Amino acid sequence: MSLTFGSVVLKVSDVSRAAEFWRSALGYVSQDGAPAFLKPATGDGPEIHLDDEDRTHLDLWVDRGSSHVEAEVGRLIALGAKRVDWDYPSDADFVVLADTEGNLFCVIA
């Protein structure tokens, strides 16, 4: 099982303006034409998700589907992370945790 840094979610007030900045700054491209989802033009590296509602946080991706999410969550809690109370949608494929300093991050299938 492997956990990777998949994306960073940035809270922004203007998605289009932020997308233009980050595309130019990092050489990223819009994913499937959606300005809020940016990926490296080379395909290598973490993605950026621009959101005007969500908090800035990291998304960590589990490489083997949702059945392994809880195993990774357990491992991260053993390292000092804490589970965060969150209003999850019924089809959630993620778990919200906080690191030892209270910074939020998601573990995603």
Gaussian input, Z-matrix of N, CA and C with variables (Angstrom, degrees):
# hf/3-21g

backbone

0 1
 N
 C     1     B1
 C     2     B2     1     A1
 N     3     B3     2     A2     1     D1
 C     4     B4     3     A3     2     D2
 C     5     B5     4     A4     3     D3
 N     6     B6     5     A5     4     D4
 C     7     B7     6     A6     5     D5
 C     8     B8     7     A7     6     D6
 N     9     B9     8     A8     7     D7
 C    10    B10     9     A9     8     D8
 C    11    B11    10    A10     9     D9
 N    12    B12    11    A11    10    D10
 C    13    B13    12    A12    11    D11
 C    14    B14    13    A13    12    D12
 N    15    B15    14    A14    13    D13
 C    16    B16    15    A15    14    D14
 C    17    B17    16    A16    15    D15
 N    18    B18    17    A17    16    D16
 C    19    B19    18    A18    17    D17
 C    20    B20    19    A19    18    D18
 N    21    B21    20    A20    19    D19
 C    22    B22    21    A21    20    D20
 C    23    B23    22    A22    21    D21
 N    24    B24    23    A23    22    D22
 C    25    B25    24    A24    23    D23
 C    26    B26    25    A25    24    D24
 N    27    B27    26    A26    25    D25
 C    28    B28    27    A27    26    D26
 C    29    B29    28    A28    27    D27
 N    30    B30    29    A29    28    D28
 C    31    B31    30    A30    29    D29
 C    32    B32    31    A31    30    D30
 N    33    B33    32    A32    31    D31
 C    34    B34    33    A33    32    D32
 C    35    B35    34    A34    33    D33
 N    36    B36    35    A35    34    D34
 C    37    B37    36    A36    35    D35
 C    38    B38    37    A37    36    D36
 N    39    B39    38    A38    37    D37
 C    40    B40    39    A39    38    D38
 C    41    B41    40    A40    39    D39
 N    42    B42    41    A41    40    D40
 C    43    B43    42    A42    41    D41
 C    44    B44    43    A43    42    D42
 N    45    B45    44    A44    43    D43
 C    46    B46    45    A45    44    D44
 C    47    B47    46    A46    45    D45
 N    48    B48    47    A47    46    D46
 C    49    B49    48    A48    47    D47
 C    50    B50    49    A49    48    D48
 N    51    B51    50    A50    49    D49
 C    52    B52    51    A51    50    D50
 C    53    B53    52    A52    51    D51
 N    54    B54    53    A53    52    D52
 C    55    B55    54    A54    53    D53
 C    56    B56    55    A55    54    D54
 N    57    B57    56    A56    55    D55
 C    58    B58    57    A57    56    D56
 C    59    B59    58    A58    57    D57
 N    60    B60    59    A59    58    D58
 C    61    B61    60    A60    59    D59
 C    62    B62    61    A61    60    D60
 N    63    B63    62    A62    61    D61
 C    64    B64    63    A63    62    D62
 C    65    B65    64    A64    63    D63
 N    66    B66    65    A65    64    D64
 C    67    B67    66    A66    65    D65
 C    68    B68    67    A67    66    D66
 N    69    B69    68    A68    67    D67
 C    70    B70    69    A69    68    D68
 C    71    B71    70    A70    69    D69
 N    72    B72    71    A71    70    D70
 C    73    B73    72    A72    71    D71
 C    74    B74    73    A73    72    D72
 N    75    B75    74    A74    73    D73
 C    76    B76    75    A75    74    D74
 C    77    B77    76    A76    75    D75
 N    78    B78    77    A77    76    D76
 C    79    B79    78    A78    77    D77
 C    80    B80    79    A79    78    D78
 N    81    B81    80    A80    79    D79
 C    82    B82    81    A81    80    D80
 C    83    B83    82    A82    81    D81
 N    84    B84    83    A83    82    D82
 C    85    B85    84    A84    83    D83
 C    86    B86    85    A85    84    D84
 N    87    B87    86    A86    85    D85
 C    88    B88    87    A87    86    D86
 C    89    B89    88    A88    87    D87
 N    90    B90    89    A89    88    D88
 C    91    B91    90    A90    89    D89
 C    92    B92    91    A91    90    D90
 N    93    B93    92    A92    91    D91
 C    94    B94    93    A93    92    D92
 C    95    B95    94    A94    93    D93
 N    96    B96    95    A95    94    D94
 C    97    B97    96    A96    95    D95
 C    98    B98    97    A97    96    D96
 N    99    B99    98    A98    97    D97
 C   100   B100    99    A99    98    D98
 C   101   B101   100   A100    99    D99
 N   102   B102   101   A101   100   D100
 C   103   B103   102   A102   101   D101
 C   104   B104   103   A103   102   D102
 N   105   B105   104   A104   103   D103
 C   106   B106   105   A105   104   D104
 C   107   B107   106   A106   105   D105
 N   108   B108   107   A107   106   D106
 C   109   B109   108   A108   107   D107
 C   110   B110   109   A109   108   D108
 N   111   B111   110   A110   109   D109
 C   112   B112   111   A111   110   D110
 C   113   B113   112   A112   111   D111
 N   114   B114   113   A113   112   D112
 C   115   B115   114   A114   113   D113
 C   116   B116   115   A115   114   D114
 N   117   B117   116   A116   115   D115
 C   118   B118   117   A117   116   D116
 C   119   B119   118   A118   117   D117
 N   120   B120   119   A119   118   D118
 C   121   B121   120   A120   119   D119
 C   122   B122   121   A121   120   D120
 N   123   B123   122   A122   121   D121
 C   124   B124   123   A123   122   D122
 C   125   B125   124   A124   123   D123
 N   126   B126   125   A125   124   D124
 C   127   B127   126   A126   125   D125
 C   128   B128   127   A127   126   D126
 N   129   B129   128   A128   127   D127
 C   130   B130   129   A129   128   D128
 C   131   B131   130   A130   129   D129
 N   132   B132   131   A131   130   D130
 C   133   B133   132   A132   131   D131
 C   134   B134   133   A133   132   D132
 N   135   B135   134   A134   133   D133
 C   136   B136   135   A135   134   D134
 C   137   B137   136   A136   135   D135
 N   138   B138   137   A137   136   D136
 C   139   B139   138   A138   137   D137
 C   140   B140   139   A139   138   D138
 N   141   B141   140   A140   139   D139
 C   142   B142   141   A141   140   D140
 C   143   B143   142   A142   141   D141
 N   144   B144   143   A143   142   D142
 C   145   B145   144   A144   143   D143
 C   146   B146   145   A145   144   D144
 N   147   B147   146   A146   145   D145
 C   148   B148   147   A147   146   D146
 C   149   B149   148   A148   147   D147
 N   150   B150   149   A149   148   D148
 C   151   B151   150   A150   149   D149
 C   152   B152   151   A151   150   D150
 N   153   B153   152   A152   151   D151
 C   154   B154   153   A153   152   D152
 C   155   B155   154   A154   153   D153
 N   156   B156   155   A155   154   D154
 C   157   B157   156   A156   155   D155
 C   158   B158   157   A157   156   D156
 N   159   B159   158   A158   157   D157
 C   160   B160   159   A159   158   D158
 C   161   B161   160   A160   159   D159
 N   162   B162   161   A161   160   D160
 C   163   B163   162   A162   161   D161
 C   164   B164   163   A163   162   D162
 N   165   B165   164   A164   163   D163
 C   166   B166   165   A165   164   D164
 C   167   B167   166   A166   165   D165
 N   168   B168   167   A167   166   D166
 C   169   B169   168   A168   167   D167
 C   170   B170   169   A169   168   D168
 N   171   B171   170   A170   169   D169
 C   172   B172   171   A171   170   D170
 C   173   B173   172   A172   171   D171
 N   174   B174   173   A173   172   D172
 C   175   B175   174   A174   173   D173
 C   176   B176   175   A175   174   D174
 N   177   B177   176   A176   175   D175
 C   178   B178   177   A177   176   D176
 C   179   B179   178   A178   177   D177
 N   180   B180   179   A179   178   D178
 C   181   B181   180   A180   179   D179
 C   182   B182   181   A181   180   D180
 N   183   B183   182   A182   181   D181
 C   184   B184   183   A183   182   D182
 C   185   B185   184   A184   183   D183
 N   186   B186   185   A185   184   D184
 C   187   B187   186   A186   185   D185
 C   188   B188   187   A187   186   D186
 N   189   B189   188   A188   187   D187
 C   190   B190   189   A189   188   D188
 C   191   B191   190   A190   189   D189
 N   192   B192   191   A191   190   D190
 C   193   B193   192   A192   191   D191
 C   194   B194   193   A193   192   D192
 N   195   B195   194   A194   193   D193
 C   196   B196   195   A195   194   D194
 C   197   B197   196   A196   195   D195
 N   198   B198   197   A197   196   D196
 C   199   B199   198   A198   197   D197
 C   200   B200   199   A199   198   D198
 N   201   B201   200   A200   199   D199
 C   202   B202   201   A201   200   D200
 C   203   B203   202   A202   201   D201
 N   204   B204   203   A203   202   D202
 C   205   B205   204   A204   203   D203
 C   206   B206   205   A205   204   D204
 N   207   B207   206   A206   205   D205
 C   208   B208   207   A207   206   D206
 C   209   B209   208   A208   207   D207
 N   210   B210   209   A209   208   D208
 C   211   B211   210   A210   209   D209
 C   212   B212   211   A211   210   D210
 N   213   B213   212   A212   211   D211
 C   214   B214   213   A213   212   D212
 C   215   B215   214   A214   213   D213
 N   216   B216   215   A215   214   D214
 C   217   B217   216   A216   215   D215
 C   218   B218   217   A217   216   D216
 N   219   B219   218   A218   217   D217
 C   220   B220   219   A219   218   D218
 C   221   B221   220   A220   219   D219
 N   222   B222   221   A221   220   D220
 C   223   B223   222   A222   221   D221
 C   224   B224   223   A223   222   D222
 N   225   B225   224   A224   223   D223
 C   226   B226   225   A225   224   D224
 C   227   B227   226   A226   225   D225
 N   228   B228   227   A227   226   D226
 C   229   B229   228   A228   227   D227
 C   230   B230   229   A229   228   D228
 N   231   B231   230   A230   229   D229
 C   232   B232   231   A231   230   D230
 C   233   B233   232   A232   231   D231
 N   234   B234   233   A233   232   D232
 C   235   B235   234   A234   233   D233
 C   236   B236   235   A235   234   D234
 N   237   B237   236   A236   235   D235
 C   238   B238   237   A237   236   D236
 C   239   B239   238   A238   237   D237
 N   240   B240   239   A239   238   D238
 C   241   B241   240   A240   239   D239
 C   242   B242   241   A241   240   D240
 N   243   B243   242   A242   241   D241
 C   244   B244   243   A243   242   D242
 C   245   B245   244   A244   243   D243
 N   246   B246   245   A245   244   D244
 C   247   B247   246   A246   245   D245
 C   248   B248   247   A247   246   D246
 N   249   B249   248   A248   247   D247
 C   250   B250   249   A249   248   D248
 C   251   B251   250   A250   249   D249
 N   252   B252   251   A251   250   D250
 C   253   B253   252   A252   251   D251
 C   254   B254   253   A253   252   D252
 N   255   B255   254   A254   253   D253
 C   256   B256   255   A255   254   D254
 C   257   B257   256   A256   255   D255
 N   258   B258   257   A257   256   D256
 C   259   B259   258   A258   257   D257
 C   260   B260   259   A259   258   D258
 N   261   B261   260   A260   259   D259
 C   262   B262   261   A261   260   D260
 C   263   B263   262   A262   261   D261
 N   264   B264   263   A263   262   D262
 C   265   B265   264   A264   263   D263
 C   266   B266   265   A265   264   D264
 N   267   B267   266   A266   265   D265
 C   268   B268   267   A267   266   D266
 C   269   B269   268   A268   267   D267
 N   270   B270   269   A269   268   D268
 C   271   B271   270   A270   269   D269
 C   272   B272   271   A271   270   D270
 N   273   B273   272   A272   271   D271
 C   274   B274   273   A273   272   D272
 C   275   B275   274   A274   273   D273
 N   276   B276   275   A275   274   D274
 C   277   B277   276   A276   275   D275
 C   278   B278   277   A277   276   D276
 N   279   B279   278   A278   277   D277
 C   280   B280   279   A279   278   D278
 C   281   B281   280   A280   279   D279
 N   282   B282   281   A281   280   D280
 C   283   B283   282   A282   281   D281
 C   284   B284   283   A283   282   D282
 N   285   B285   284   A284   283   D283
 C   286   B286   285   A285   284   D284
 C   287   B287   286   A286   285   D285
 N   288   B288   287   A287   286   D286
 C   289   B289   288   A288   287   D287
 C   290   B290   289   A289   288   D288
 N   291   B291   290   A290   289   D289
 C   292   B292   291   A291   290   D290
 C   293   B293   292   A292   291   D291
 N   294   B294   293   A293   292   D292
 C   295   B295   294   A294   293   D293
 C   296   B296   295   A295   294   D294
 N   297   B297   296   A296   295   D295
 C   298   B298   297   A297   296   D296
 C   299   B299   298   A298   297   D297
 N   300   B300   299   A299   298   D298
 C   301   B301   300   A300   299   D299
 C   302   B302   301   A301   300   D300
 N   303   B303   302   A302   301   D301
 C   304   B304   303   A303   302   D302
 C   305   B305   304   A304   303   D303
 N   306   B306   305   A305   304   D304
 C   307   B307   306   A306   305   D305
 C   308   B308   307   A307   306   D306
 N   309   B309   308   A308   307   D307
 C   310   B310   309   A309   308   D308
 C   311   B311   310   A310   309   D309
 N   312   B312   311   A311   310   D310
 C   313   B313   312   A312   311   D311
 C   314   B314   313   A313   312   D312
 N   315   B315   314   A314   313   D313
 C   316   B316   315   A315   314   D314
 C   317   B317   316   A316   315   D315
 N   318   B318   317   A317   316   D316
 C   319   B319   318   A318   317   D317
 C   320   B320   319   A319   318   D318
 N   321   B321   320   A320   319   D319
 C   322   B322   321   A321   320   D320
 C   323   B323   322   A322   321   D321
 N   324   B324   323   A323   322   D322
 C   325   B325   324   A324   323   D323
 C   326   B326   325   A325   324   D324

   B1=1.4470
   B2=1.5221
   B3=1.3258
   B4=1.4492
   B5=1.5250
   B6=1.3043
   B7=1.4537
   B8=1.5117
   B9=1.3395
   B10=1.4541
   B11=1.5178
   B12=1.3178
   B13=1.4553
   B14=1.5146
   B15=1.3302
   B16=1.4497
   B17=1.5061
   B18=1.3330
   B19=1.4545
   B20=1.5143
   B21=1.3192
   B22=1.4518
   B23=1.5214
   B24=1.3206
   B25=1.4567
   B26=1.5220
   B27=1.3302
   B28=1.4611
   B29=1.5158
   B30=1.3234
   B31=1.4669
   B32=1.5182
   B33=1.3271
   B34=1.4577
   B35=1.5259
   B36=1.3257
   B37=1.4619
   B38=1.5255
   B39=1.3300
   B40=1.4610
   B41=1.5328
   B42=1.3290
   B43=1.4646
   B44=1.5231
   B45=1.3267
   B46=1.4706
   B47=1.5215
   B48=1.3269
   B49=1.4665
   B50=1.5232
   B51=1.3324
   B52=1.4686
   B53=1.5311
   B54=1.3320
   B55=1.4629
   B56=1.5208
   B57=1.3260
   B58=1.4628
   B59=1.5257
   B60=1.3396
   B61=1.4573
   B62=1.5289
   B63=1.3461
   B64=1.4574
   B65=1.5243
   B66=1.3289
   B67=1.4695
   B68=1.5314
   B69=1.3291
   B70=1.4723
   B71=1.5248
   B72=1.3267
   B73=1.4658
   B74=1.5262
   B75=1.3258
   B76=1.4645
   B77=1.5222
   B78=1.3239
   B79=1.4509
   B80=1.5186
   B81=1.3329
   B82=1.4571
   B83=1.5243
   B84=1.3222
   B85=1.4539
   B86=1.5281
   B87=1.3226
   B88=1.4615
   B89=1.5191
   B90=1.3120
   B91=1.4611
   B92=1.5216
   B93=1.3098
   B94=1.4650
   B95=1.5274
   B96=1.3246
   B97=1.4545
   B98=1.5198
   B99=1.3244
   B100=1.4636
   B101=1.5238
   B102=1.3409
   B103=1.4641
   B104=1.5309
   B105=1.3230
   B106=1.4666
   B107=1.5248
   B108=1.3455
   B109=1.4565
   B110=1.5218
   B111=1.3226
   B112=1.4598
   B113=1.5209
   B114=1.3330
   B115=1.4620
   B116=1.5161
   B117=1.3279
   B118=1.4625
   B119=1.5264
   B120=1.3156
   B121=1.4686
   B122=1.5267
   B123=1.3275
   B124=1.4690
   B125=1.5273
   B126=1.3180
   B127=1.4605
   B128=1.5084
   B129=1.3328
   B130=1.4594
   B131=1.5232
   B132=1.3178
   B133=1.4539
   B134=1.5138
   B135=1.3131
   B136=1.4634
   B137=1.5257
   B138=1.3093
   B139=1.4526
   B140=1.5274
   B141=1.3233
   B142=1.4634
   B143=1.5193
   B144=1.3155
   B145=1.4633
   B146=1.5238
   B147=1.3158
   B148=1.4602
   B149=1.5199
   B150=1.3290
   B151=1.4587
   B152=1.5214
   B153=1.3112
   B154=1.4645
   B155=1.5207
   B156=1.3358
   B157=1.4627
   B158=1.5279
   B159=1.3161
   B160=1.4627
   B161=1.5243
   B162=1.3172
   B163=1.4611
   B164=1.5201
   B165=1.3268
   B166=1.4565
   B167=1.5262
   B168=1.3308
   B169=1.4630
   B170=1.5277
   B171=1.3119
   B172=1.4633
   B173=1.5225
   B174=1.3190
   B175=1.4653
   B176=1.5213
   B177=1.3278
   B178=1.4577
   B179=1.5201
   B180=1.3226
   B181=1.4540
   B182=1.5175
   B183=1.3255
   B184=1.4608
   B185=1.5225
   B186=1.3138
   B187=1.4638
   B188=1.5156
   B189=1.3208
   B190=1.4664
   B191=1.5206
   B192=1.2992
   B193=1.4536
   B194=1.5115
   B195=1.3152
   B196=1.4581
   B197=1.5188
   B198=1.3337
   B199=1.4619
   B200=1.5198
   B201=1.3313
   B202=1.4509
   B203=1.5255
   B204=1.3184
   B205=1.4597
   B206=1.5230
   B207=1.3208
   B208=1.4698
   B209=1.5217
   B210=1.3257
   B211=1.4664
   B212=1.5260
   B213=1.3370
   B214=1.4683
   B215=1.5232
   B216=1.3283
   B217=1.4648
   B218=1.5243
   B219=1.3119
   B220=1.4656
   B221=1.5151
   B222=1.3339
   B223=1.4683
   B224=1.5247
   B225=1.3296
   B226=1.4677
   B227=1.5296
   B228=1.3221
   B229=1.4679
   B230=1.5297
   B231=1.3222
   B232=1.4699
   B233=1.5279
   B234=1.3414
   B235=1.4709
   B236=1.5243
   B237=1.3496
   B238=1.4618
   B239=1.5086
   B240=1.3407
   B241=1.4696
   B242=1.5354
   B243=1.3110
   B244=1.4628
   B245=1.5240
   B246=1.3342
   B247=1.4600
   B248=1.5325
   B249=1.3316
   B250=1.4578
   B251=1.5270
   B252=1.3357
   B253=1.4596
   B254=1.5199
   B255=1.3237
   B256=1.4616
   B257=1.5103
   B258=1.2979
   B259=1.4611
   B260=1.5261
   B261=1.3350
   B262=1.4661
   B263=1.5227
   B264=1.3446
   B265=1.4643
   B266=1.5263
   B267=1.3220
   B268=1.4731
   B269=1.5270
   B270=1.3333
   B271=1.4621
   B272=1.5320
   B273=1.3158
   B274=1.4760
   B275=1.5209
   B276=1.3314
   B277=1.4605
   B278=1.5302
   B279=1.3342
   B280=1.4583
   B281=1.5192
   B282=1.3359
   B283=1.4611
   B284=1.5264
   B285=1.3266
   B286=1.4583
   B287=1.5224
   B288=1.3281
   B289=1.4575
   B290=1.5232
   B291=1.3208
   B292=1.4586
   B293=1.5221
   B294=1.3342
   B295=1.4605
   B296=1.5239
   B297=1.2977
   B298=1.4662
   B299=1.5234
   B300=1.3365
   B301=1.4642
   B302=1.5300
   B303=1.3334
   B304=1.4536
   B305=1.5148
   B306=1.3314
   B307=1.4508
   B308=1.5204
   B309=1.3241
   B310=1.4593
   B311=1.5219
   B312=1.3226
   B313=1.4607
   B314=1.5132
   B315=1.3276
   B316=1.4490
   B317=1.5209
   B318=1.3210
   B319=1.4584
   B320=1.5197
   B321=1.3512
   B322=1.4637
   B323=1.5261
   B324=1.3357
   B325=1.4758
   B326=1.5159
   A1=107.95
   A2=115.29
   A3=119.53
   A4=110.08
   A5=115.73
   A6=122.80
   A7=107.02
   A8=117.94
   A9=121.39
   A10=110.63
   A11=114.75
   A12=121.69
   A13=106.45
   A14=117.32
   A15=121.51
   A16=114.33
   A17=116.51
   A18=119.02
   A19=110.84
   A20=113.58
   A21=120.97
   A22=106.24
   A23=115.85
   A24=121.78
   A25=106.49
   A26=115.69
   A27=121.00
   A28=109.85
   A29=116.31
   A30=120.30
   A31=107.35
   A32=116.52
   A33=122.12
   A34=109.22
   A35=116.46
   A36=119.59
   A37=111.68
   A38=117.75
   A39=122.32
   A40=107.98
   A41=116.53
   A42=121.61
   A43=111.00
   A44=117.66
   A45=120.40
   A46=111.77
   A47=116.72
   A48=120.60
   A49=110.74
   A50=116.49
   A51=120.55
   A52=110.93
   A53=117.03
   A54=120.40
   A55=110.31
   A56=116.50
   A57=119.83
   A58=110.59
   A59=116.07
   A60=120.21
   A61=111.44
   A62=117.31
   A63=120.28
   A64=112.54
   A65=117.72
   A66=119.52
   A67=109.56
   A68=116.07
   A69=120.05
   A70=111.82
   A71=116.74
   A72=120.71
   A73=112.04
   A74=117.23
   A75=120.89
   A76=114.21
   A77=117.74
   A78=119.33
   A79=112.20
   A80=116.69
   A81=121.84
   A82=109.65
   A83=116.34
   A84=123.17
   A85=108.63
   A86=115.67
   A87=119.85
   A88=109.32
   A89=115.37
   A90=121.43
   A91=108.72
   A92=117.56
   A93=123.35
   A94=112.22
   A95=117.11
   A96=121.88
   A97=115.21
   A98=118.19
   A99=121.69
   A100=109.15
   A101=117.81
   A102=119.17
   A103=114.31
   A104=118.28
   A105=120.51
   A106=113.02
   A107=117.40
   A108=120.96
   A109=108.60
   A110=115.65
   A111=121.42
   A112=109.72
   A113=114.86
   A114=119.57
   A115=108.61
   A116=117.15
   A117=120.03
   A118=110.25
   A119=116.99
   A120=121.17
   A121=110.61
   A122=116.84
   A123=121.01
   A124=111.95
   A125=116.97
   A126=121.09
   A127=112.85
   A128=118.00
   A129=121.79
   A130=110.76
   A131=116.70
   A132=120.87
   A133=112.37
   A134=116.45
   A135=120.85
   A136=111.61
   A137=115.19
   A138=122.39
   A139=109.88
   A140=116.02
   A141=122.38
   A142=107.76
   A143=116.18
   A144=121.93
   A145=106.55
   A146=116.69
   A147=122.32
   A148=108.31
   A149=116.57
   A150=120.75
   A151=109.62
   A152=116.88
   A153=119.87
   A154=113.02
   A155=117.33
   A156=120.52
   A157=113.60
   A158=117.34
   A159=121.56
   A160=111.17
   A161=116.68
   A162=122.05
   A163=110.15
   A164=116.51
   A165=121.12
   A166=108.39
   A167=116.42
   A168=121.40
   A169=110.02
   A170=115.37
   A171=122.28
   A172=110.31
   A173=116.41
   A174=122.27
   A175=107.33
   A176=116.00
   A177=122.15
   A178=107.33
   A179=116.59
   A180=121.24
   A181=111.18
   A182=114.67
   A183=121.65
   A184=106.91
   A185=117.37
   A186=120.30
   A187=115.55
   A188=119.30
   A189=119.03
   A190=114.44
   A191=119.93
   A192=121.49
   A193=115.51
   A194=115.12
   A195=122.10
   A196=114.04
   A197=119.12
   A198=119.82
   A199=111.35
   A200=117.62
   A201=120.87
   A202=112.87
   A203=117.25
   A204=120.05
   A205=110.27
   A206=117.34
   A207=120.04
   A208=111.85
   A209=117.94
   A210=120.36
   A211=109.92
   A212=117.08
   A213=120.16
   A214=110.96
   A215=116.62
   A216=120.13
   A217=109.49
   A218=117.27
   A219=121.11
   A220=112.08
   A221=116.36
   A222=120.91
   A223=110.65
   A224=117.09
   A225=120.94
   A226=111.46
   A227=117.40
   A228=120.61
   A229=109.48
   A230=117.19
   A231=120.57
   A232=111.09
   A233=116.96
   A234=121.32
   A235=112.81
   A236=117.10
   A237=120.36
   A238=115.71
   A239=118.45
   A240=120.61
   A241=109.26
   A242=115.35
   A243=121.12
   A244=109.21
   A245=115.52
   A246=120.99
   A247=108.29
   A248=116.84
   A249=122.55
   A250=108.92
   A251=116.69
   A252=120.10
   A253=107.56
   A254=117.12
   A255=121.52
   A256=108.89
   A257=117.25
   A258=122.81
   A259=107.90
   A260=116.01
   A261=122.00
   A262=111.22
   A263=117.58
   A264=119.48
   A265=109.15
   A266=116.77
   A267=120.21
   A268=112.89
   A269=117.43
   A270=120.61
   A271=112.69
   A272=116.75
   A273=121.07
   A274=111.43
   A275=115.39
   A276=121.59
   A277=109.87
   A278=116.06
   A279=121.79
   A280=110.61
   A281=114.63
   A282=122.74
   A283=106.78
   A284=116.42
   A285=121.42
   A286=108.88
   A287=115.44
   A288=122.68
   A289=109.02
   A290=115.62
   A291=122.21
   A292=107.69
   A293=115.06
   A294=118.77
   A295=109.59
   A296=117.43
   A297=121.96
   A298=112.98
   A299=117.92
   A300=122.17
   A301=112.01
   A302=116.99
   A303=121.05
   A304=115.09
   A305=118.33
   A306=121.56
   A307=110.15
   A308=117.09
   A309=120.82
   A310=111.30
   A311=114.98
   A312=121.95
   A313=107.98
   A314=116.34
   A315=121.84
   A316=109.58
   A317=115.48
   A318=122.83
   A319=105.07
   A320=116.33
   A321=121.53
   A322=110.84
   A323=114.07
   A324=120.49
   A325=109.23
   D1=142.51
   D2=-177.91
   D3=-139.40
   D4=140.29
   D5=178.20
   D6=-113.04
   D7=129.19
   D8=-178.80
   D9=-125.69
   D10=155.89
   D11=175.00
   D12=-77.95
   D13=102.25
   D14=-174.45
   D15=-88.24
   D16=-45.41
   D17=-178.29
   D18=-159.28
   D19=162.51
   D20=170.96
   D21=-116.44
   D22=133.76
   D23=176.68
   D24=-100.16
   D25=121.87
   D26=179.97
   D27=-109.47
   D28=126.63
   D29=173.89
   D30=-77.10
   D31=124.87
   D32=-178.04
   D33=-133.46
   D34=156.68
   D35=177.37
   D36=-92.02
   D37=-22.90
   D38=-178.61
   D39=-137.32
   D40=101.30
   D41=-175.09
   D42=-60.44
   D43=-44.98
   D44=-177.64
   D45=-62.52
   D46=-44.59
   D47=179.59
   D48=-64.52
   D49=-45.17
   D50=179.58
   D51=-64.38
   D52=-39.15
   D53=179.73
   D54=-63.30
   D55=-43.27
   D56=179.02
   D57=-60.98
   D58=-43.29
   D59=179.18
   D60=-61.49
   D61=-52.59
   D62=-174.66
   D63=-69.56
   D64=-33.23
   D65=174.66
   D66=-61.55
   D67=-45.04
   D68=-179.07
   D69=-70.71
   D70=-42.38
   D71=-176.13
   D72=-66.10
   D73=-39.83
   D74=-172.34
   D75=-111.89
   D76=-4.13
   D77=-176.52
   D78=71.28
   D79=28.51
   D80=178.84
   D81=-83.95
   D82=164.17
   D83=176.68
   D84=-126.49
   D85=155.18
   D86=176.23
   D87=-69.52
   D88=136.54
   D89=-179.72
   D90=-83.91
   D91=120.74
   D92=179.45
   D93=53.31
   D94=33.50
   D95=177.67
   D96=74.79
   D97=5.08
   D98=-179.53
   D99=-92.54
   D100=115.01
   D101=-175.97
   D102=-63.55
   D103=-21.64
   D104=-178.08
   D105=-79.61
   D106=-12.36
   D107=-177.92
   D108=-120.55
   D109=112.47
   D110=-176.70
   D111=-114.55
   D112=145.26
   D113=177.71
   D114=-138.44
   D115=156.86
   D116=177.92
   D117=-60.40
   D118=138.30
   D119=178.69
   D120=-59.27
   D121=-30.90
   D122=-179.52
   D123=-79.37
   D124=-15.19
   D125=-176.91
   D126=88.10
   D127=-8.39
   D128=-178.41
   D129=-104.59
   D130=124.67
   D131=176.29
   D132=122.51
   D133=170.54
   D134=-177.39
   D135=-70.24
   D136=151.25
   D137=176.16
   D138=-88.72
   D139=166.10
   D140=175.05
   D141=-122.99
   D142=129.98
   D143=175.30
   D144=-114.52
   D145=121.21
   D146=-179.99
   D147=-98.24
   D148=128.72
   D149=-173.80
   D150=-140.69
   D151=134.19
   D152=-179.95
   D153=-92.44
   D154=2.90
   D155=179.06
   D156=-121.66
   D157=-39.17
   D158=-173.92
   D159=-77.53
   D160=158.99
   D161=176.44
   D162=-78.83
   D163=154.77
   D164=174.57
   D165=-66.12
   D166=130.01
   D167=-179.80
   D168=-164.28
   D169=169.34
   D170=176.40
   D171=-96.33
   D172=146.29
   D173=170.30
   D174=-111.68
   D175=122.55
   D176=177.07
   D177=-106.41
   D178=129.62
   D179=-174.72
   D180=-103.05
   D181=133.85
   D182=174.08
   D183=-90.31
   D184=132.30
   D185=-173.04
   D186=-80.42
   D187=-4.63
   D188=-174.49
   D189=-129.04
   D190=43.03
   D191=172.49
   D192=78.46
   D193=173.63
   D194=-170.66
   D195=-66.55
   D196=-25.26
   D197=-179.10
   D198=-65.46
   D199=-19.73
   D200=-179.52
   D201=-96.58
   D202=-6.67
   D203=179.95
   D204=-60.37
   D205=-48.14
   D206=-177.81
   D207=-63.76
   D208=-34.05
   D209=176.81
   D210=-64.34
   D211=-42.92
   D212=178.28
   D213=-67.78
   D214=-39.77
   D215=177.76
   D216=-59.89
   D217=-44.75
   D218=177.83
   D219=-60.06
   D220=-42.82
   D221=178.51
   D222=-62.59
   D223=-43.18
   D224=-178.64
   D225=-69.12
   D226=-36.36
   D227=176.08
   D228=-64.38
   D229=-39.72
   D230=177.30
   D231=-62.61
   D232=-27.49
   D233=178.13
   D234=-82.99
   D235=-8.30
   D236=177.70
   D237=123.06
   D238=-4.26
   D239=177.52
   D240=-70.41
   D241=160.76
   D242=176.91
   D243=-127.55
   D244=141.50
   D245=175.94
   D246=-71.20
   D247=138.80
   D248=-177.95
   D249=-107.02
   D250=134.38
   D251=173.34
   D252=-64.58
   D253=127.63
   D254=-174.98
   D255=-144.99
   D256=147.96
   D257=175.47
   D258=-87.98
   D259=91.31
   D260=-175.43
   D261=-82.69
   D262=141.43
   D263=170.53
   D264=-70.02
   D265=161.92
   D266=-176.46
   D267=-63.70
   D268=-26.14
   D269=-178.83
   D270=-103.82
   D271=26.05
   D272=-176.02
   D273=-58.50
   D274=133.66
   D275=175.79
   D276=-115.13
   D277=25.70
   D278=-175.15
   D279=-143.31
   D280=160.99
   D281=174.07
   D282=-129.50
   D283=135.46
   D284=179.94
   D285=-95.82
   D286=127.47
   D287=178.24
   D288=-126.82
   D289=166.00
   D290=170.95
   D291=-121.96
   D292=140.61
   D293=178.36
   D294=-77.27
   D295=-174.56
   D296=-176.53
   D297=-64.67
   D298=-15.55
   D299=179.35
   D300=-104.92
   D301=3.41
   D302=179.27
   D303=90.14
   D304=3.87
   D305=177.60
   D306=-74.34
   D307=129.34
   D308=-178.98
   D309=-77.51
   D310=147.56
   D311=170.35
   D312=-153.63
   D313=159.86
   D314=-179.76
   D315=-114.88
   D316=143.97
   D317=170.76
   D318=-107.17
   D319=119.88
   D320=-170.22
   D321=-121.48
   D322=138.15
   D323=176.93
   D324=-72.15

